[in-house]
């Protein structure tokens, strides 16, 4: 009996406890829904999925970029929003197709422009050096020519003087003869200097032509680059769909950070915002790639998502 009675009381308490426990769970759930101040209590766990080797990015660099993208979201409010976990449900894949191929082509075109730019620098330097040398030689020639003309005038005056007198004494005559032959030597030297100057001027002019041609070629490269690759890009370098972020293209590491952070925003449940400087704007154009930060609009969207006032 006693045994039976004890058993009954035990069952009764068990029943009360079970009902109380269910209530506890139910009210905790209600409290979670309505009273919980943050809708981002648990970080979204993400992991690296497929990393196509044609992207030519190391796993280490990729992890660093993922961490940076994560930080952009978390630094704004100091809460843990994302967390890397090798088993994380949110997968980030690098999918190679014609989009990244285009970026490889862009890099090649940029290299061409760089080479073209350094050619411009080289020919411009050569032209400047030649011009400096030409001007040095020209002013030396001008001084020599002036000197020659003065000596020539003095000589002619002396000759006229003695001619008017009906002839010079033999000493003077010899002296004038020697002066004339010296002047002849100076004249030959001047002629040679003139020849060197003309050759140099030819080189200077040729270097102007080469410089202009090289600058034209450089401008053509830049123009065709701008035509082909310039302008704003839509955020289709990546996308987010049911727990998967796919990255299709990037040009630089900061470019990639921005794309991943943008898609992480979608994974968080955020939509696009209107401010063009925002991370969650639909275009990649005005955001500062050197200092990627959440804008006011981004922060407002995040606060709404996390139910933070
Ligand atoms: Zn988007």
Boltz pocket constraint, residues with backbone or C-beta under 6 A from the ligand:
constraints:
  - pocket:
      binder: B
      contacts: [[A, 235], [A, 262], [A, 266], [A, 272], [A, 280], [A, 281], [A, 282]]
      max_distance: 6.0
